[in-house]
């Protein structure tokens, strides 16, 4: 109505005044925060956050915040790994400094490359180190070959790992055990060959693969994960994969040495056939296997054998990350990655290129998928013969060696 005055009641004026004041007094919102909702964590991530908060004595909300950004940090580290090439010295998450991602580079000229990809939300920084990760890996391969030779016939073996945060190798001797003459020669050789790039330490508990040697030796209970039975062996299944028109279930290689055909328990307490082992490896170059699935329809929905947790991608392992596994014996357990490119001594075997974390595991958990959120990291292999600790096969090597592709959900 043109020319007419608009009259507002006192109550309406008061409401408008309050709204205007709220807008004017509100703090500015950054571009990164605008439109961004609080992250929602799934059951696995919540378990990891709880473990992180317990390990570092931080509030539960802080643990959840750090876990929520792990995938972003891993993706950034992997992008820099490719971008920097030989100048990449490794990456790790430093929880003593608020969960900051630290990216090591071999020269100051590489620092701007890191800074260009780092946002304020990523909480990351570059540090300069002497040795690139490629150089450390070559040194680790040299050391691993000597360790494998020295461990033959020995009851207690030498072990090793790359210490990414210190930019050196670590050679681990069995605590309180007498070394063989060949092992002693290997220690002396390593000290002379690598000089200040080597740290010599000890470990207390021997490592072993964690599967049930008798079919019912670990039953009950079946806490979580998908138990798989073959002969007198029980393990846990990991991720699904495919090659061509065939579908595969991934598990630990040592599980398949005692069985070629696999079954799973059904709700009727019977067993349903799964399929036969198509390929496996259990030795110097790791611990992984592929079981060809006879009835792919049984595994729907695709991407993960546990229907509650789809897996959409895979990534490399970085020290400081928290990963979890869902095992048929111990269920969900989570822990922090402590060592990569690790050489591990099992009874009668030496494995190289493995990853250590602090998660608790038990017999029957072998073969479990190791993951973070929706990202696959590996296949559970073993742990120490006393106390907590988990050894897993990196998923990157398993997929490449088996010639299969992760089936994303």
Secondary structure, DSSP 4 states (H G I P E B T S, - for coil): -TTPPP---HHHHHHHHHHHHHHHHSPP--TTTTTPPPPPP-HHHHHHHHHHHHHHT--HHHHHHHHHTHHHHHHHHHHHHHHHGGGEEEEEEEGGGTSEEEEEESSGGGHHHHHHH--GGG-EEEEE-SS-HHHHHHHHHHHHHHHHHHHTT-SS--EEEEEGGGTEEEEEEETT-PPPHHHHHHHHHHHHHHGGGEEEEEESS-EEE--BSSTTTT-S---SS-EEEETTEEEE---EEEETTEEEEEE-HHHHTT-SEEEEE-TTS-EEEEEEEEEEEEETTEEEEEEEES-GGGGPSTT-SSTT----EE----BT-EEEEEETTTEEEEEEEEEEEEEEEETTEEEEEEEEE-----TT-TTPEEEETTEEEEEEEEEESSSS-EEEEEHHHHHHHHT-EE---
